[in-house]
């Protein structure tokens, strides 16, 4: 079995949905659709809350290029009450710069752009467009797969601070962790590393580490997180279960993700 990873949002710093880990040589169908359910707990500014999300993703993946769009919807438990609504949409383009004929080694560039479809005032979105270009490297050595990414993200325009947080900022202890459902810095270096292991043709496990380092952001927060997951696939479908844990930065405490995907 040769494991395969596709498209940026699957291993980036926000990591809202699981990586696509399938047999590249058996996969000639270019389209992929996924539906992921996520549940998280968080502790922010002295308030312990939770949120749940549904993520719909549609992607096209050819050998040398690909594109993806993802749109989330959230239920967020806040100090001021419960919020429901769309999150920020992510649109991604990918191009391979070098790859072997078999696709076992690949170097490429990606351009994910986060669009402000979520309501920033209700902590469901950033309120800004944020391009996050990156370079990626993937290596497939049966039964292992390694993927690494490094990139830079910067919000376009002024950073939106919800009115409910302005008093914290005035007091000097407000951190740049907005929105609650997917906190980002105004300007940050992002990184991600994934190691996958194929146990058998239909089953694999993976370990992910991702995070971000603030750059020229006085309220920036260092974020680091770790995830352990398992993937089962059959015919055109696959099922992924992943448990995520924040190491540094308090973006969330624990997150559990369940994802169903299909190729066609």
C-alpha positions as CSV (number, residue, x, y, z in Angstrom):
1,X,0.0,0.0,0.0
2,X,1.2,3.5,-0.8
3,X,-0.4,6.3,1.2
4,X,-1.4,9.6,-0.3
5,X,-2.1,13.1,1.0
6,X,-3.9,15.8,-1.0
7,X,-4.6,19.5,-0.7
8,X,-3.5,22.0,1.9
9,X,-6.3,22.4,4.4
10,X,-5.9,18.7,5.4
11,X,-2.6,19.3,7.3
12,X,-2.4,23.0,7.8
13,X,-2.2,24.9,11.1
14,X,-5.9,25.2,11.5
15,X,-6.4,21.4,10.7
16,X,-10.2,21.4,10.9
17,X,-10.5,18.3,8.9
18,X,-8.6,15.1,8.6
19,X,-6.0,14.3,5.9
20,X,-6.9,12.2,2.9
21,X,-4.8,9.0,3.3
22,X,-5.5,6.6,0.4
23,X,-3.7,4.4,-2.2
24,X,-2.7,6.9,-4.9
25,X,-2.1,4.1,-7.5
26,X,-5.6,2.7,-7.1
27,X,-7.2,6.1,-7.2
28,X,-8.0,7.3,-10.7
29,X,-11.2,9.2,-9.7
30,X,-10.2,12.9,-9.3
31,X,-13.1,14.3,-7.3
32,X,-13.4,14.0,-3.5
33,X,-16.2,15.1,-1.2
34,X,-16.1,15.0,2.6
35,X,-18.3,15.7,5.5
36,X,-16.7,16.1,8.9
37,X,-18.1,16.5,12.4
38,X,-16.0,18.1,15.1
39,X,-16.5,18.7,18.8
40,X,-14.2,20.8,21.0
41,X,-13.7,22.2,24.4
42,X,-11.9,25.5,25.2
43,X,-10.9,27.7,28.1
44,X,-10.7,31.4,27.0
45,X,-10.4,34.5,29.2
46,X,-11.5,32.5,32.2
47,X,-14.6,31.0,30.5
48,X,-14.8,27.3,29.8
49,X,-16.9,26.6,26.8
50,X,-17.4,24.2,23.9
51,X,-18.3,24.3,20.2
52,X,-19.3,21.8,17.5
53,X,-18.8,22.1,13.8
54,X,-19.8,20.5,10.5
55,X,-17.3,20.9,7.6
56,X,-18.3,20.3,4.0
57,X,-15.4,19.9,1.5
58,X,-15.2,19.4,-2.2
59,X,-11.9,18.9,-4.0
60,X,-10.4,18.1,-7.4
61,X,-7.0,16.4,-7.5
62,X,-5.0,15.7,-10.6
63,X,-1.4,14.5,-10.6
64,X,0.2,17.9,-11.0
65,X,-2.5,20.3,-9.6
66,X,-5.6,20.4,-7.5
67,X,-8.2,22.7,-5.9
68,X,-10.4,22.5,-2.9
69,X,-13.2,24.5,-1.2
70,X,-14.3,24.0,2.4
71,X,-17.2,25.6,4.3
72,X,-17.9,25.1,8.0
73,X,-21.0,25.7,10.1
74,X,-20.7,26.0,13.9
75,X,-22.6,25.9,17.2
76,X,-20.6,27.9,19.7
77,X,-21.1,28.2,23.4
78,X,-20.0,31.7,24.5
79,X,-20.2,33.6,27.7
80,X,-22.9,35.8,26.2
81,X,-24.9,32.8,24.9
82,X,-25.1,30.2,22.2
83,X,-24.3,31.1,18.6
84,X,-25.1,29.3,15.4
85,X,-23.8,30.2,11.9
86,X,-21.3,29.8,9.1
87,X,-17.6,29.9,9.7
88,X,-14.9,31.2,7.3
89,X,-14.7,29.5,3.9
90,X,-11.3,28.2,2.7
91,X,-10.4,28.0,-1.0
92,X,-7.1,26.3,-1.9
93,X,-5.1,25.8,-5.1
94,X,-2.2,23.4,-5.3
95,X,0.5,22.8,-7.9
96,X,3.3,20.2,-7.9
97,X,6.7,21.7,-8.8
98,X,8.5,18.3,-8.9
99,X,7.2,14.8,-8.7
100,X,8.5,11.3,-9.6
101,X,6.6,9.3,-12.2
102,X,5.1,7.1,-9.5
103,X,4.3,10.1,-7.2
104,X,6.3,8.7,-4.3
105,X,8.2,12.0,-4.0
106,X,6.6,15.3,-4.5
107,X,7.5,19.0,-3.9
108,X,4.9,21.7,-4.5
109,X,3.3,25.0,-3.6
110,X,-0.2,25.8,-2.3
111,X,-2.3,28.9,-1.9
112,X,-5.1,28.6,0.6
113,X,-7.2,31.7,1.1
114,X,-9.6,32.2,4.0
115,X,-12.7,34.2,3.1
116,X,-14.7,36.1,5.8
117,X,-18.0,34.2,5.5
118,X,-18.2,33.9,9.3
119,X,-19.6,36.6,11.6
120,X,-16.5,38.0,13.4
121,X,-18.7,39.8,16.0
122,X,-20.1,36.5,17.1
123,X,-16.6,34.8,17.1
124,X,-17.5,32.6,14.1
125,X,-15.0,34.2,11.6
126,X,-12.0,36.6,11.3
127,X,-13.7,39.4,9.4
128,X,-10.7,39.5,7.0
129,X,-9.4,37.8,3.9
130,X,-6.2,35.8,4.8
131,X,-4.0,34.3,2.1
132,X,-1.7,31.6,3.5
133,X,0.8,30.4,0.7
134,X,3.0,27.5,1.6
135,X,5.5,24.9,0.3
136,X,5.0,21.2,0.9
137,X,7.1,18.1,0.6
138,X,5.7,14.5,0.6
139,X,7.6,11.2,0.6
140,X,6.0,7.7,0.3
141,X,8.1,4.8,1.5
142,X,5.9,1.7,1.9
143,X,4.3,1.5,4.3
144,X,5.2,5.0,5.6
145,X,4.2,8.4,4.4
146,X,5.8,11.7,5.5
147,X,4.4,15.1,4.6
148,X,5.8,18.5,5.8
149,X,4.5,22.0,5.1
150,X,5.8,25.5,5.9
151,X,4.0,28.7,5.0
152,X,3.1,32.3,5.9
153,X,-0.3,33.8,6.5
154,X,-1.3,37.5,6.8
155,X,-4.7,39.1,7.2
156,X,-5.6,41.7,4.6
157,X,-6.9,44.9,6.2
158,X,-7.2,45.8,9.9
159,X,-7.7,43.1,12.5
160,X,-11.3,42.8,13.7
161,X,-11.7,42.7,17.5
162,X,-15.2,41.7,18.7
163,X,-16.7,44.4,21.0
164,X,-17.0,41.8,23.8
165,X,-13.2,41.6,23.9
166,X,-12.3,45.3,23.7
167,X,-12.2,45.7,27.5
168,X,-9.7,42.9,27.8
169,X,-7.4,44.6,25.3
170,X,-7.7,47.9,27.1
171,X,-6.5,46.1,30.3
172,X,-3.4,44.9,28.5
173,X,-4.0,41.1,28.7
174,X,-6.1,40.4,25.6
175,X,-4.5,37.8,23.4
176,X,-5.0,37.7,19.6
177,X,-7.0,34.5,19.6
178,X,-9.9,35.3,17.3
179,X,-12.2,33.7,16.2
180,X,-12.8,31.2,19.0
181,X,-13.6,28.4,16.6
182,X,-10.4,28.8,14.6
183,X,-8.0,31.4,16.1
184,X,-5.4,33.0,13.9
185,X,-2.8,35.7,14.3
186,X,-2.8,38.7,12.1
187,X,0.6,37.6,10.7
188,X,2.1,34.2,11.3
189,X,4.5,31.5,10.1
190,X,2.7,28.2,9.9
191,X,4.0,24.6,9.9
192,X,2.6,21.1,9.8
193,X,4.1,17.6,9.9
194,X,2.3,14.3,9.3
195,X,3.5,10.8,9.6
196,X,1.3,8.0,8.4
197,X,1.6,4.2,8.6
198,X,-0.3,1.7,6.5
199,X,-1.3,-1.3,8.6
200,X,-3.0,-3.0,5.7
201,X,-4.6,-2.0,2.5
202,X,-7.8,-0.7,4.0
203,X,-6.4,0.6,7.3
204,X,-3.9,3.3,8.3
205,X,-3.0,5.4,11.3
206,X,-1.4,8.8,11.4
207,X,0.2,11.4,13.7
208,X,0.0,15.1,13.0
209,X,1.8,18.1,14.5
210,X,0.9,21.6,13.5
211,X,1.2,25.1,14.7
212,X,1.9,28.8,14.1
213,X,4.4,31.4,15.2
214,X,3.2,35.1,15.3
215,X,5.2,37.5,13.2
216,X,5.1,41.3,13.8
217,X,1.9,40.8,15.9
218,X,2.0,42.5,19.3
219,X,-1.0,40.4,20.5
220,X,0.2,37.2,18.7
221,X,0.0,33.8,20.3
222,X,2.2,30.8,19.7
223,X,0.0,27.8,18.8
224,X,1.0,24.1,18.7
225,X,-1.2,21.1,18.6
226,X,-0.9,17.3,18.1
227,X,-3.4,14.8,16.7
228,X,-3.6,11.0,16.5
229,X,-6.0,9.4,14.0
230,X,-7.0,6.2,12.1
231,X,-8.4,5.8,8.6
232,X,-10.4,3.0,7.1
233,X,-11.3,2.8,3.4
234,X,-13.4,0.6,1.2
235,X,-14.2,1.0,-2.5
236,X,-15.0,4.7,-3.0
237,X,-15.5,5.6,0.7
238,X,-13.3,6.2,3.7
239,X,-13.9,7.0,7.4
240,X,-11.5,8.9,9.6
241,X,-11.4,9.3,13.4
242,X,-9.0,11.8,15.0
243,X,-8.3,13.1,18.5
244,X,-6.6,16.5,18.7
245,X,-4.9,18.1,21.7
246,X,-3.5,21.6,22.1
247,X,0.1,21.7,23.4
248,X,0.7,25.5,23.5
249,X,-1.6,28.5,22.8
250,X,-5.0,27.4,24.2
251,X,-6.8,27.4,20.8
252,X,-8.8,24.5,22.2
253,X,-8.2,21.8,24.9
254,X,-9.5,18.7,23.2
255,X,-11.1,18.2,19.8
256,X,-12.6,15.0,18.4
257,X,-13.2,14.7,14.6
258,X,-15.2,12.2,12.6
259,X,-15.0,12.4,8.8
260,X,-16.6,10.5,6.0
261,X,-15.2,10.9,2.5
262,X,-16.0,9.7,-1.0
263,X,-14.2,9.8,-4.4
264,X,-15.9,9.8,-7.7
